[in-house]
Amino acid sequence: MESPIERIKLSQTAKEQLLKLKRSSKIEQWNILCRWAFCRSLAETTPPSPVPIPQDSNVELTWRVFGGEIADILLLALKQRCYNDGLETDRETLITQFRLHLHRGIGYLAGDQNIKKIEDLIELTTEKVRS
């Protein structure tokens, strides 16, 4: 599936938050942490706030690197979320919503004081199942 999102450039704030997450989780790859963050944001019931996000860091990923083997699934999840939120699924909306979800998710993960190791990330997914 062809993604309208070609490249992702993070904000400096997101880069610093990811560096903190890399240290605590021991996950070294930006793309894996970004996938966790994106999914964390999608799990929220409310849409992300439409705030401007600078692209002022030196961290840049292609969509294929970000999504890896599940890139198509992540794109479908984004489209479904846009549909659920009453938004269009045109190229610009998808790009904007992806950036908003990614950065919100990074902020959520970095701000979670309970994430001290990789197992804590896994526990986040099982909490929803148990509830």
C-alpha positions, 0 to 999 in steps of 0.5 A: 500500500502506498503511503502519503507519508514519505518522510517524518522529521521530529521536533527537537523536543520529541528527539529529547524525549525519545533519547530519555525513552531509549535510556530507560527502555534500552530500545535503541531504534528510533522507529520502534519507539516511534511505533510504540508512541504512535499506537499509544496516541491512537489508543486515546479516545480524544483526538490530538490537539491541532498544535503546530509541531516544528521539524527542528531536529536531525531525526528523520525517518522514512515511512517504510523505516517507521512502519517496517513490516507493519507499515500498511497496518499502521497506515490503515489504523491512521485512516480508520482513526481519521474516519472515526474522528470525522476527518477526511483521509486525504494526503494532507490530513493523514500527514497532519494527523500522523505528526500529531499522533506521533508527537502526542504519543512520544510525549505520553510515553516520555512523561510516564514515570512508570516506564523504566524498562521494556517490560513497562511498555508491554504492560501498557498494552495488557492494562487495557485488555484487563480493564 
